[in-house]
């Protein structure tokens, strides 16, 4: 996350994708089959981070993060 920004700021941005992105993307993995595994190797320096799932929900097309599939965490 960019300095002083939070998951709440990122979720607000994601509703319209207008304005300045309050975070820097680091990559991710595509959707995978049930029961499969995927790994993403990153070198995290101390700071605030967010994990978000962008896979669309099969019922309404909304990305999973809009339904709570996101996590804010800190590396000390």
Phi and psi restraints in degrees (range 20) as a CNS / XPLOR table:
assign (resid 1 and name C) (resid 2 and name N)
       (resid 2 and name CA) (resid 2 and name C) 1.0 -72.0 20.0 2
assign (resid 2 and name N) (resid 2 and name CA)
       (resid 2 and name C) (resid 3 and name N) 1.0 156.0 20.0 2
assign (resid 2 and name C) (resid 3 and name N)
       (resid 3 and name CA) (resid 3 and name C) 1.0 -48.5 20.0 2
assign (resid 3 and name N) (resid 3 and name CA)
       (resid 3 and name C) (resid 4 and name N) 1.0 132.1 20.0 2
assign (resid 3 and name C) (resid 4 and name N)
       (resid 4 and name CA) (resid 4 and name C) 1.0 68.4 20.0 2
assign (resid 4 and name N) (resid 4 and name CA)
       (resid 4 and name C) (resid 5 and name N) 1.0 6.0 20.0 2
assign (resid 4 and name C) (resid 5 and name N)
       (resid 5 and name CA) (resid 5 and name C) 1.0 -97.1 20.0 2
assign (resid 5 and name N) (resid 5 and name CA)
       (resid 5 and name C) (resid 6 and name N) 1.0 155.9 20.0 2
assign (resid 5 and name C) (resid 6 and name N)
       (resid 6 and name CA) (resid 6 and name C) 1.0 -130.4 20.0 2
assign (resid 6 and name N) (resid 6 and name CA)
       (resid 6 and name C) (resid 7 and name N) 1.0 175.0 20.0 2
assign (resid 6 and name C) (resid 7 and name N)
       (resid 7 and name CA) (resid 7 and name C) 1.0 -56.4 20.0 2
assign (resid 7 and name N) (resid 7 and name CA)
       (resid 7 and name C) (resid 8 and name N) 1.0 -38.6 20.0 2
assign (resid 7 and name C) (resid 8 and name N)
       (resid 8 and name CA) (resid 8 and name C) 1.0 -58.5 20.0 2
assign (resid 8 and name N) (resid 8 and name CA)
       (resid 8 and name C) (resid 9 and name N) 1.0 -42.4 20.0 2
assign (resid 8 and name C) (resid 9 and name N)
       (resid 9 and name CA) (resid 9 and name C) 1.0 -63.4 20.0 2
assign (resid 9 and name N) (resid 9 and name CA)
       (resid 9 and name C) (resid 10 and name N) 1.0 -41.9 20.0 2
assign (resid 9 and name C) (resid 10 and name N)
       (resid 10 and name CA) (resid 10 and name C) 1.0 -66.3 20.0 2
assign (resid 10 and name N) (resid 10 and name CA)
       (resid 10 and name C) (resid 11 and name N) 1.0 -41.4 20.0 2
assign (resid 10 and name C) (resid 11 and name N)
       (resid 11 and name CA) (resid 11 and name C) 1.0 -65.5 20.0 2
assign (resid 11 and name N) (resid 11 and name CA)
       (resid 11 and name C) (resid 12 and name N) 1.0 -38.5 20.0 2
assign (resid 11 and name C) (resid 12 and name N)
       (resid 12 and name CA) (resid 12 and name C) 1.0 -63.2 20.0 2
assign (resid 12 and name N) (resid 12 and name CA)
       (resid 12 and name C) (resid 13 and name N) 1.0 -42.4 20.0 2
assign (resid 12 and name C) (resid 13 and name N)
       (resid 13 and name CA) (resid 13 and name C) 1.0 -61.6 20.0 2
assign (resid 13 and name N) (resid 13 and name CA)
       (resid 13 and name C) (resid 14 and name N) 1.0 -42.1 20.0 2
assign (resid 13 and name C) (resid 14 and name N)
       (resid 14 and name CA) (resid 14 and name C) 1.0 -67.2 20.0 2
assign (resid 14 and name N) (resid 14 and name CA)
       (resid 14 and name C) (resid 15 and name N) 1.0 -15.5 20.0 2
assign (resid 14 and name C) (resid 15 and name N)
       (resid 15 and name CA) (resid 15 and name C) 1.0 -70.2 20.0 2
assign (resid 15 and name N) (resid 15 and name CA)
       (resid 15 and name C) (resid 16 and name N) 1.0 -28.7 20.0 2
assign (resid 15 and name C) (resid 16 and name N)
       (resid 16 and name CA) (resid 16 and name C) 1.0 -130.2 20.0 2
assign (resid 16 and name N) (resid 16 and name CA)
       (resid 16 and name C) (resid 17 and name N) 1.0 -19.0 20.0 2
assign (resid 16 and name C) (resid 17 and name N)
       (resid 17 and name CA) (resid 17 and name C) 1.0 56.9 20.0 2
assign (resid 17 and name N) (resid 17 and name CA)
       (resid 17 and name C) (resid 18 and name N) 1.0 32.4 20.0 2
assign (resid 17 and name C) (resid 18 and name N)
       (resid 18 and name CA) (resid 18 and name C) 1.0 -110.2 20.0 2
assign (resid 18 and name N) (resid 18 and name CA)
       (resid 18 and name C) (resid 19 and name N) 1.0 146.8 20.0 2
assign (resid 18 and name C) (resid 19 and name N)
       (resid 19 and name CA) (resid 19 and name C) 1.0 92.8 20.0 2
assign (resid 19 and name N) (resid 19 and name CA)
       (resid 19 and name C) (resid 20 and name N) 1.0 -167.7 20.0 2
assign (resid 19 and name C) (resid 20 and name N)
       (resid 20 and name CA) (resid 20 and name C) 1.0 -86.8 20.0 2
assign (resid 20 and name N) (resid 20 and name CA)
       (resid 20 and name C) (resid 21 and name N) 1.0 129.9 20.0 2
assign (resid 20 and name C) (resid 21 and name N)
       (resid 21 and name CA) (resid 21 and name C) 1.0 -60.7 20.0 2
assign (resid 21 and name N) (resid 21 and name CA)
       (resid 21 and name C) (resid 22 and name N) 1.0 124.7 20.0 2
assign (resid 21 and name C) (resid 22 and name N)
       (resid 22 and name CA) (resid 22 and name C) 1.0 -83.8 20.0 2
assign (resid 22 and name N) (resid 22 and name CA)
       (resid 22 and name C) (resid 23 and name N) 1.0 19.5 20.0 2
assign (resid 22 and name C) (resid 23 and name N)
       (resid 23 and name CA) (resid 23 and name C) 1.0 -153.3 20.0 2
assign (resid 23 and name N) (resid 23 and name CA)
       (resid 23 and name C) (resid 24 and name N) 1.0 170.1 20.0 2
assign (resid 23 and name C) (resid 24 and name N)
       (resid 24 and name CA) (resid 24 and name C) 1.0 -115.1 20.0 2
assign (resid 24 and name N) (resid 24 and name CA)
       (resid 24 and name C) (resid 25 and name N) 1.0 123.3 20.0 2
assign (resid 24 and name C) (resid 25 and name N)
       (resid 25 and name CA) (resid 25 and name C) 1.0 -69.1 20.0 2
assign (resid 25 and name N) (resid 25 and name CA)
       (resid 25 and name C) (resid 26 and name N) 1.0 145.8 20.0 2
assign (resid 25 and name C) (resid 26 and name N)
       (resid 26 and name CA) (resid 26 and name C) 1.0 -122.0 20.0 2
assign (resid 26 and name N) (resid 26 and name CA)
       (resid 26 and name C) (resid 27 and name N) 1.0 -0.3 20.0 2
assign (resid 26 and name C) (resid 27 and name N)
       (resid 27 and name CA) (resid 27 and name C) 1.0 111.8 20.0 2
assign (resid 27 and name N) (resid 27 and name CA)
       (resid 27 and name C) (resid 28 and name N) 1.0 -172.4 20.0 2
assign (resid 27 and name C) (resid 28 and name N)
       (resid 28 and name CA) (resid 28 and name C) 1.0 176.2 20.0 2
assign (resid 28 and name N) (resid 28 and name CA)
       (resid 28 and name C) (resid 29 and name N) 1.0 -165.5 20.0 2
assign (resid 28 and name C) (resid 29 and name N)
       (resid 29 and name CA) (resid 29 and name C) 1.0 -128.2 20.0 2
assign (resid 29 and name N) (resid 29 and name CA)
       (resid 29 and name C) (resid 30 and name N) 1.0 154.8 20.0 2
assign (resid 29 and name C) (resid 30 and name N)
       (resid 30 and name CA) (resid 30 and name C) 1.0 -76.2 20.0 2
assign (resid 30 and name N) (resid 30 and name CA)
       (resid 30 and name C) (resid 31 and name N) 1.0 168.6 20.0 2
assign (resid 30 and name C) (resid 31 and name N)
       (resid 31 and name CA) (resid 31 and name C) 1.0 -57.1 20.0 2
assign (resid 31 and name N) (resid 31 and name CA)
       (resid 31 and name C) (resid 32 and name N) 1.0 146.4 20.0 2
assign (resid 31 and name C) (resid 32 and name N)
       (resid 32 and name CA) (resid 32 and name C) 1.0 -127.7 20.0 2
assign (resid 32 and name N) (resid 32 and name CA)
       (resid 32 and name C) (resid 33 and name N) 1.0 162.5 20.0 2
assign (resid 32 and name C) (resid 33 and name N)
       (resid 33 and name CA) (resid 33 and name C) 1.0 -68.9 20.0 2
assign (resid 33 and name N) (resid 33 and name CA)
       (resid 33 and name C) (resid 34 and name N) 1.0 150.8 20.0 2
assign (resid 33 and name C) (resid 34 and name N)
       (resid 34 and name CA) (resid 34 and name C) 1.0 -54.8 20.0 2
assign (resid 34 and name N) (resid 34 and name CA)
       (resid 34 and name C) (resid 35 and name N) 1.0 134.7 20.0 2
assign (resid 34 and name C) (resid 35 and name N)
       (resid 35 and name CA) (resid 35 and name C) 1.0 86.0 20.0 2
assign (resid 35 and name N) (resid 35 and name CA)
       (resid 35 and name C) (resid 36 and name N) 1.0 -9.4 20.0 2
assign (resid 35 and name C) (resid 36 and name N)
       (resid 36 and name CA) (resid 36 and name C) 1.0 -83.8 20.0 2
assign (resid 36 and name N) (resid 36 and name CA)
       (resid 36 and name C) (resid 37 and name N) 1.0 170.2 20.0 2
assign (resid 36 and name C) (resid 37 and name N)
       (resid 37 and name CA) (resid 37 and name C) 1.0 -127.1 20.0 2
assign (resid 37 and name N) (resid 37 and name CA)
       (resid 37 and name C) (resid 38 and name N) 1.0 150.7 20.0 2
assign (resid 37 and name C) (resid 38 and name N)
       (resid 38 and name CA) (resid 38 and name C) 1.0 -140.3 20.0 2
assign (resid 38 and name N) (resid 38 and name CA)
       (resid 38 and name C) (resid 39 and name N) 1.0 148.8 20.0 2
assign (resid 38 and name C) (resid 39 and name N)
       (resid 39 and name CA) (resid 39 and name C) 1.0 -130.1 20.0 2
assign (resid 39 and name N) (resid 39 and name CA)
       (resid 39 and name C) (resid 40 and name N) 1.0 146.5 20.0 2
assign (resid 39 and name C) (resid 40 and name N)
       (resid 40 and name CA) (resid 40 and name C) 1.0 -132.4 20.0 2
assign (resid 40 and name N) (resid 40 and name CA)
       (resid 40 and name C) (resid 41 and name N) 1.0 114.5 20.0 2
assign (resid 40 and name C) (resid 41 and name N)
       (resid 41 and name CA) (resid 41 and name C) 1.0 -89.2 20.0 2
assign (resid 41 and name N) (resid 41 and name CA)
       (resid 41 and name C) (resid 42 and name N) 1.0 122.4 20.0 2
assign (resid 41 and name C) (resid 42 and name N)
       (resid 42 and name CA) (resid 42 and name C) 1.0 -136.2 20.0 2
assign (resid 42 and name N) (resid 42 and name CA)
       (resid 42 and name C) (resid 43 and name N) 1.0 152.7 20.0 2
assign (resid 42 and name C) (resid 43 and name N)
       (resid 43 and name CA) (resid 43 and name C) 1.0 -106.4 20.0 2
assign (resid 43 and name N) (resid 43 and name CA)
       (resid 43 and name C) (resid 44 and name N) 1.0 101.2 20.0 2
assign (resid 43 and name C) (resid 44 and name N)
       (resid 44 and name CA) (resid 44 and name C) 1.0 -92.5 20.0 2
assign (resid 44 and name N) (resid 44 and name CA)
       (resid 44 and name C) (resid 45 and name N) 1.0 126.3 20.0 2
assign (resid 44 and name C) (resid 45 and name N)
       (resid 45 and name CA) (resid 45 and name C) 1.0 -90.3 20.0 2
assign (resid 45 and name N) (resid 45 and name CA)
       (resid 45 and name C) (resid 46 and name N) 1.0 164.8 20.0 2
assign (resid 45 and name C) (resid 46 and name N)
       (resid 46 and name CA) (resid 46 and name C) 1.0 -54.7 20.0 2
assign (resid 46 and name N) (resid 46 and name CA)
       (resid 46 and name C) (resid 47 and name N) 1.0 134.9 20.0 2
assign (resid 46 and name C) (resid 47 and name N)
       (resid 47 and name CA) (resid 47 and name C) 1.0 159.9 20.0 2
assign (resid 47 and name N) (resid 47 and name CA)
       (resid 47 and name C) (resid 48 and name N) 1.0 -173.4 20.0 2
assign (resid 47 and name C) (resid 48 and name N)
       (resid 48 and name CA) (resid 48 and name C) 1.0 -101.9 20.0 2
assign (resid 48 and name N) (resid 48 and name CA)
       (resid 48 and name C) (resid 49 and name N) 1.0 138.2 20.0 2
assign (resid 48 and name C) (resid 49 and name N)
       (resid 49 and name CA) (resid 49 and name C) 1.0 -136.8 20.0 2
assign (resid 49 and name N) (resid 49 and name CA)
       (resid 49 and name C) (resid 50 and name N) 1.0 162.0 20.0 2
assign (resid 49 and name C) (resid 50 and name N)
       (resid 50 and name CA) (resid 50 and name C) 1.0 -137.4 20.0 2
assign (resid 50 and name N) (resid 50 and name CA)
       (resid 50 and name C) (resid 51 and name N) 1.0 137.3 20.0 2
assign (resid 50 and name C) (resid 51 and name N)
       (resid 51 and name CA) (resid 51 and name C) 1.0 -105.2 20.0 2
assign (resid 51 and name N) (resid 51 and name CA)
       (resid 51 and name C) (resid 52 and name N) 1.0 134.7 20.0 2
assign (resid 51 and name C) (resid 52 and name N)
       (resid 52 and name CA) (resid 52 and name C) 1.0 -139.6 20.0 2
assign (resid 52 and name N) (resid 52 and name CA)
       (resid 52 and name C) (resid 53 and name N) 1.0 144.2 20.0 2
assign (resid 52 and name C) (resid 53 and name N)
       (resid 53 and name CA) (resid 53 and name C) 1.0 -102.3 20.0 2
assign (resid 53 and name N) (resid 53 and name CA)
       (resid 53 and name C) (resid 54 and name N) 1.0 120.2 20.0 2
assign (resid 53 and name C) (resid 54 and name N)
       (resid 54 and name CA) (resid 54 and name C) 1.0 -98.5 20.0 2
assign (resid 54 and name N) (resid 54 and name CA)
       (resid 54 and name C) (resid 55 and name N) 1.0 2.3 20.0 2
assign (resid 54 and name C) (resid 55 and name N)
       (resid 55 and name CA) (resid 55 and name C) 1.0 -63.8 20.0 2
assign (resid 55 and name N) (resid 55 and name CA)
       (resid 55 and name C) (resid 56 and name N) 1.0 131.5 20.0 2
assign (resid 55 and name C) (resid 56 and name N)
       (resid 56 and name CA) (resid 56 and name C) 1.0 -74.0 20.0 2
assign (resid 56 and name N) (resid 56 and name CA)
       (resid 56 and name C) (resid 57 and name N) 1.0 142.6 20.0 2
assign (resid 56 and name C) (resid 57 and name N)
       (resid 57 and name CA) (resid 57 and name C) 1.0 -68.6 20.0 2
assign (resid 57 and name N) (resid 57 and name CA)
       (resid 57 and name C) (resid 58 and name N) 1.0 134.8 20.0 2
assign (resid 57 and name C) (resid 58 and name N)
       (resid 58 and name CA) (resid 58 and name C) 1.0 -68.6 20.0 2
assign (resid 58 and name N) (resid 58 and name CA)
       (resid 58 and name C) (resid 59 and name N) 1.0 -19.8 20.0 2
assign (resid 58 and name C) (resid 59 and name N)
       (resid 59 and name CA) (resid 59 and name C) 1.0 -85.5 20.0 2
assign (resid 59 and name N) (resid 59 and name CA)
       (resid 59 and name C) (resid 60 and name N) 1.0 -38.5 20.0 2
assign (resid 59 and name C) (resid 60 and name N)
       (resid 60 and name CA) (resid 60 and name C) 1.0 -131.4 20.0 2
assign (resid 60 and name N) (resid 60 and name CA)
       (resid 60 and name C) (resid 61 and name N) 1.0 -1.0 20.0 2
assign (resid 60 and name C) (resid 61 and name N)
       (resid 61 and name CA) (resid 61 and name C) 1.0 79.5 20.0 2
assign (resid 61 and name N) (resid 61 and name CA)
       (resid 61 and name C) (resid 62 and name N) 1.0 -6.2 20.0 2
assign (resid 61 and name C) (resid 62 and name N)
       (resid 62 and name CA) (resid 62 and name C) 1.0 -71.0 20.0 2
assign (resid 62 and name N) (resid 62 and name CA)
       (resid 62 and name C) (resid 63 and name N) 1.0 142.1 20.0 2
assign (resid 62 and name C) (resid 63 and name N)
       (resid 63 and name CA) (resid 63 and name C) 1.0 -62.6 20.0 2
assign (resid 63 and name N) (resid 63 and name CA)
       (resid 63 and name C) (resid 64 and name N) 1.0 146.6 20.0 2
assign (resid 63 and name C) (resid 64 and name N)
       (resid 64 and name CA) (resid 64 and name C) 1.0 -55.3 20.0 2
assign (resid 64 and name N) (resid 64 and name CA)
       (resid 64 and name C) (resid 65 and name N) 1.0 -31.0 20.0 2
assign (resid 64 and name C) (resid 65 and name N)
       (resid 65 and name CA) (resid 65 and name C) 1.0 -62.6 20.0 2
assign (resid 65 and name N) (resid 65 and name CA)
       (resid 65 and name C) (resid 66 and name N) 1.0 -25.6 20.0 2
assign (resid 65 and name C) (resid 66 and name N)
       (resid 66 and name CA) (resid 66 and name C) 1.0 -71.0 20.0 2
assign (resid 66 and name N) (resid 66 and name CA)
       (resid 66 and name C) (resid 67 and name N) 1.0 -15.0 20.0 2
assign (resid 66 and name C) (resid 67 and name N)
       (resid 67 and name CA) (resid 67 and name C) 1.0 -108.4 20.0 2
assign (resid 67 and name N) (resid 67 and name CA)
       (resid 67 and name C) (resid 68 and name N) 1.0 17.8 20.0 2
assign (resid 67 and name C) (resid 68 and name N)
       (resid 68 and name CA) (resid 68 and name C) 1.0 100.8 20.0 2
assign (resid 68 and name N) (resid 68 and name CA)
       (resid 68 and name C) (resid 69 and name N) 1.0 2.9 20.0 2
assign (resid 68 and name C) (resid 69 and name N)
       (resid 69 and name CA) (resid 69 and name C) 1.0 -87.8 20.0 2
assign (resid 69 and name N) (resid 69 and name CA)
       (resid 69 and name C) (resid 70 and name N) 1.0 71.9 20.0 2
assign (resid 69 and name C) (resid 70 and name N)
       (resid 70 and name CA) (resid 70 and name C) 1.0 -151.9 20.0 2
assign (resid 70 and name N) (resid 70 and name CA)
       (resid 70 and name C) (resid 71 and name N) 1.0 156.3 20.0 2
assign (resid 70 and name C) (resid 71 and name N)
       (resid 71 and name CA) (resid 71 and name C) 1.0 -148.4 20.0 2
assign (resid 71 and name N) (resid 71 and name CA)
       (resid 71 and name C) (resid 72 and name N) 1.0 127.8 20.0 2
assign (resid 71 and name C) (resid 72 and name N)
       (resid 72 and name CA) (resid 72 and name C) 1.0 -95.9 20.0 2
assign (resid 72 and name N) (resid 72 and name CA)
       (resid 72 and name C) (resid 73 and name N) 1.0 137.7 20.0 2
assign (resid 72 and name C) (resid 73 and name N)
       (resid 73 and name CA) (resid 73 and name C) 1.0 -150.5 20.0 2
assign (resid 73 and name N) (resid 73 and name CA)
       (resid 73 and name C) (resid 74 and name N) 1.0 163.5 20.0 2
assign (resid 73 and name C) (resid 74 and name N)
       (resid 74 and name CA) (resid 74 and name C) 1.0 -123.5 20.0 2
assign (resid 74 and name N) (resid 74 and name CA)
       (resid 74 and name C) (resid 75 and name N) 1.0 138.6 20.0 2
assign (resid 74 and name C) (resid 75 and name N)
       (resid 75 and name CA) (resid 75 and name C) 1.0 -106.3 20.0 2
assign (resid 75 and name N) (resid 75 and name CA)
       (resid 75 and name C) (resid 76 and name N) 1.0 122.2 20.0 2
